[in-house]
């Protein structure tokens, strides 16, 4: 993809997408179509994995959370995401996860897009879960357990319903109000029509009989939400919530009992549930499965696990998808993020009028003379 070809007549124009713009984009396209489009874009980019200049994200940790920068580039396009994770934020009326991102032209460095990525991160995380589950879960999977019913849970429910034909979701959260919120939102949403929602009293109850188990909890702790004795033959674990050092959801014995798949191994070994295991524990990167270089699910009885921590390529995919769709739908607004100079070697020109302005003291001296 040569993003630079879509640059407008303004040589350094930057398109800005607010949360309201992204919500309008979803409203125009529909949530199912948006998730399908994102999943297709992410899948395409996984297929050209080796074309990316990749690195683990840069993280700044504190006692209350983490702030991260996630850069990546191919030959024509550079993107980054700024994102935080602060589980205590909800007590202050703030989101646990907040994010924005930039898409830029590699040839010139011009930022083409500045976009919110809080809502978009929930969408791309769900779409990535679906891409992995299509390759790793049993094709006849119809029941999913959803452990953690917070801000991203509706998106996970909808993507599995629409893209993998999940018919029943068994719900559990340590906060009953979170489960009630999820049920309220989905029961009022025509896109969730035909989806059975069953609240459960425990993780064990929710997991029992599930074909797919999605964990998406937020606490920054080394938790063991899923243990090996909960596993059933043929189950697929979609581990989404463990995404930084000291924050896990899955007991190490679950990983030992499963075939484990990851996005970018160097990052997952630091941040994922994989951090519990030694460096020689074998895992497979998802791109290898999608390109046919490595097997995914090999039997109906095999237990598979996607240790998902979120990788910059998925945000690259999301940003390029947003940019294309926003232009097609004429959403967003141009902003002057960078200076446009008549003489690019004369940056000082921007402040020259202020520098030449005569001060009051100097004016009095001139009058006296």
DAHUCOR-V842288 format. One record per residue. N is the residue number from 1. RES is the residue in one letter. PSI is psi in radians with two decimals (none if undefined). Layout:
BEGIN
N_RES_PSI / N_RES_PSI
END
This chain:
BEGIN
1_X_2.17 / 2_X_1.59 / 3_X_-0.54 / 4_X_-0.46 / 5_X_-0.34 / 6_X_0.07 / 7_X_2.36 / 8_X_-3.11 / 9_X_-0.53 / 10_X_2.05 / 11_X_-0.54 / 12_X_0.55 / 13_X_2.44 / 14_X_2.22 / 15_X_2.29 / 16_X_2.23 / 17_X_2.04 / 18_X_2.96 / 19_X_-0.63 / 20_X_-0.61 / 21_X_-0.77 / 22_X_-0.69 / 23_X_-0.68 / 24_X_-0.67 / 25_X_-0.79 / 26_X_-0.70 / 27_X_-0.65 / 28_X_-0.68 / 29_X_-0.51 / 30_X_2.53 / 31_X_-0.69 / 32_X_-0.77 / 33_X_-0.67 / 34_X_-0.80 / 35_X_-0.69 / 36_X_-0.76 / 37_X_-0.73 / 38_X_-0.78 / 39_X_-0.72 / 40_X_-0.70 / 41_X_-0.75 / 42_X_-0.76 / 43_X_-0.79 / 44_X_-0.75 / 45_X_-0.60 / 46_X_-0.60 / 47_X_-0.35 / 48_X_0.69 / 49_X_-0.74 / 50_X_-0.17 / 51_X_-0.08 / 52_X_2.49 / 53_X_1.87 / 54_X_2.63 / 55_X_2.63 / 56_X_2.67 / 57_X_2.72 / 58_X_2.13 / 59_X_2.47 / 60_X_1.90 / 61_X_2.57 / 62_X_3.10 / 63_X_-0.42 / 64_X_-0.26 / 65_X_-2.69 / 66_X_2.53 / 67_X_2.29 / 68_X_2.64 / 69_X_2.27 / 70_X_1.63 / 71_X_2.67 / 72_X_2.72 / 73_X_2.68 / 74_X_-2.84 / 75_X_-0.37 / 76_X_-0.32 / 77_X_2.39 / 78_X_2.41 / 79_X_2.75 / 80_X_2.71 / 81_X_2.35 / 82_X_2.22 / 83_X_2.54 / 84_X_2.89 / 85_X_1.80 / 86_X_1.65 / 87_X_-0.45 / 88_X_-0.08 / 89_X_-0.58 / 90_X_-0.48 / 91_X_-0.32 / 92_X_0.18 / 93_X_0.33 / 94_X_2.70 / 95_X_2.55 / 96_X_-0.74 / 97_X_2.25 / 98_X_2.48 / 99_X_2.69 / 100_X_2.88 / 101_X_2.87 / 102_X_2.42 / 103_X_2.22 / 104_X_2.75 / 105_X_2.10 / 106_X_-0.65 / 107_X_-0.53 / 108_X_-0.34 / 109_X_0.03 / 110_X_2.21 / 111_X_2.02 / 112_X_-0.50 / 113_X_2.33 / 114_X_2.07 / 115_X_2.58 / 116_X_2.58 / 117_X_0.23 / 118_X_-0.99 / 119_X_-0.72 / 120_X_-0.60 / 121_X_-0.72 / 122_X_-0.70 / 123_X_-0.82 / 124_X_-0.54 / 125_X_-0.77 / 126_X_-0.76 / 127_X_-0.68 / 128_X_-0.70 / 129_X_-0.72 / 130_X_-0.72 / 131_X_-0.79 / 132_X_-0.76 / 133_X_-0.59 / 134_X_-0.59 / 135_X_-0.41 / 136_X_-0.50 / 137_X_2.79 / 138_X_2.39 / 139_X_-0.42 / 140_X_0.25 / 141_X_2.26 / 142_X_-0.23 / 143_X_2.27 / 144_X_2.46 / 145_X_2.34 / 146_X_1.81 / 147_X_1.99 / 148_X_1.88 / 149_X_0.64 / 150_X_-2.53 / 151_X_-0.50 / 152_X_-0.03 / 153_X_-0.68 / 154_X_-0.67 / 155_X_-0.70 / 156_X_-0.76 / 157_X_-0.81 / 158_X_-0.68 / 159_X_-0.66 / 160_X_-0.53 / 161_X_-0.80 / 162_X_-0.62 / 163_X_-0.33 / 164_X_0.17 / 165_X_0.56 / 166_X_2.30 / 167_X_-0.41 / 168_X_2.33 / 169_X_2.19 / 170_X_2.14 / 171_X_2.41 / 172_X_2.41 / 173_X_2.56 / 174_X_-0.30 / 175_X_1.85 / 176_X_-0.46 / 177_X_-0.54 / 178_X_-0.75 / 179_X_-0.73 / 180_X_-0.69 / 181_X_-0.81 / 182_X_-0.81 / 183_X_-0.71 / 184_X_-0.79 / 185_X_-0.76 / 186_X_-0.62 / 187_X_-0.42 / 188_X_0.00 / 189_X_2.03 / 190_X_-0.38 / 191_X_-0.28 / 192_X_0.22 / 193_X_2.33 / 194_X_-0.02 / 195_X_2.09 / 196_X_2.27 / 197_X_2.14 / 198_X_1.89 / 199_X_2.44 / 200_X_2.76 / 201_X_-0.16 / 202_X_2.87 / 203_X_-0.80 / 204_X_-0.74 / 205_X_-0.71 / 206_X_-0.67 / 207_X_-0.51 / 208_X_2.10 / 209_X_0.05 / 210_X_2.45 / 211_X_-0.63 / 212_X_2.40 / 213_X_2.05 / 214_X_2.15 / 215_X_2.23 / 216_X_1.01 / 217_X_2.92 / 218_X_-0.33 / 219_X_2.39 / 220_X_1.26 / 221_X_2.81 / 222_X_1.39 / 223_X_2.84 / 224_X_1.28 / 225_X_-0.70 / 226_X_2.23 / 227_X_2.83 / 228_X_-0.52 / 229_X_-0.14 / 230_X_-0.22 / 231_X_2.54 / 232_X_2.63 / 233_X_2.35 / 234_X_0.00 / 235_X_2.56 / 236_X_2.20 / 237_X_2.16 / 238_X_1.54 / 239_X_1.80 / 240_X_-0.54 / 241_X_-0.45 / 242_X_1.89 / 243_X_0.35 / 244_X_2.82 / 245_X_2.33 / 246_X_0.14 / 247_X_1.81 / 248_X_2.92 / 249_X_-0.39 / 250_X_2.28 / 251_X_2.51 / 252_X_-0.55 / 253_X_-0.44 / 254_X_-0.79 / 255_X_-0.67 / 256_X_-0.52 / 257_X_-0.15 / 258_X_2.89 / 259_X_2.13 / 260_X_2.33 / 261_X_2.52 / 262_X_2.96 / 263_X_-1.27 / 264_X_1.84 / 265_X_-0.77 / 266_X_-0.58 / 267_X_-0.73 / 268_X_-0.60 / 269_X_-0.45 / 270_X_-0.68 / 271_X_-0.46 / 272_X_-3.07 / 273_X_-0.36 / 274_X_-0.33 / 275_X_-0.31 / 276_X_-0.31 / 277_X_2.76 / 278_X_2.81 / 279_X_-0.36 / 280_X_0.10 / 281_X_2.19 / 282_X_2.29 / 283_X_2.88 / 284_X_2.30 / 285_X_2.47 / 286_X_-0.63 / 287_X_-0.55 / 288_X_-0.61 / 289_X_-0.80 / 290_X_-0.50 / 291_X_-0.03 / 292_X_0.18 / 293_X_-0.28 / 294_X_2.62 / 295_X_2.65 / 296_X_-2.02 / 297_X_2.28 / 298_X_-0.21 / 299_X_2.84 / 300_X_-0.40 / 301_X_-0.26 / 302_X_2.42 / 303_X_2.19 / 304_X_2.68 / 305_X_2.29 / 306_X_1.87 / 307_X_1.49 / 308_X_2.17 / 309_X_-0.13 / 310_X_2.11 / 311_X_2.66 / 312_X_-0.53 / 313_X_-0.61 / 314_X_-0.61 / 315_X_-0.63 / 316_X_-0.86 / 317_X_-0.77 / 318_X_-0.73 / 319_X_-0.73 / 320_X_-0.56 / 321_X_-0.82 / 322_X_-0.76 / 323_X_-0.80 / 324_X_-0.78 / 325_X_-0.66 / 326_X_-0.68 / 327_X_-0.73 / 328_X_-0.63 / 329_X_-0.01 / 330_X_0.88 / 331_X_2.74 / 332_X_3.10 / 333_X_2.51 / 334_X_2.47 / 335_X_2.65 / 336_X_1.34 / 337_X_-0.56 / 338_X_2.62 / 339_X_2.36 / 340_X_2.03 / 341_X_2.42 / 342_X_-0.59 / 343_X_1.81 / 344_X_-0.20 / 345_X_-0.06 / 346_X_1.24 / 347_X_-0.54 / 348_X_-0.38 / 349_X_-0.51 / 350_X_-0.51 / 351_X_0.05 / 352_X_-0.74 / 353_X_-0.71 / 354_X_-0.66 / 355_X_-0.53 / 356_X_-0.12 / 357_X_2.32 / 358_X_2.24 / 359_X_2.71 / 360_X_-0.73 / 361_X_-0.74 / 362_X_-0.60 / 363_X_-0.72 / 364_X_-0.72 / 365_X_-0.65 / 366_X_-0.71 / 367_X_-0.72 / 368_X_-0.67 / 369_X_none
END
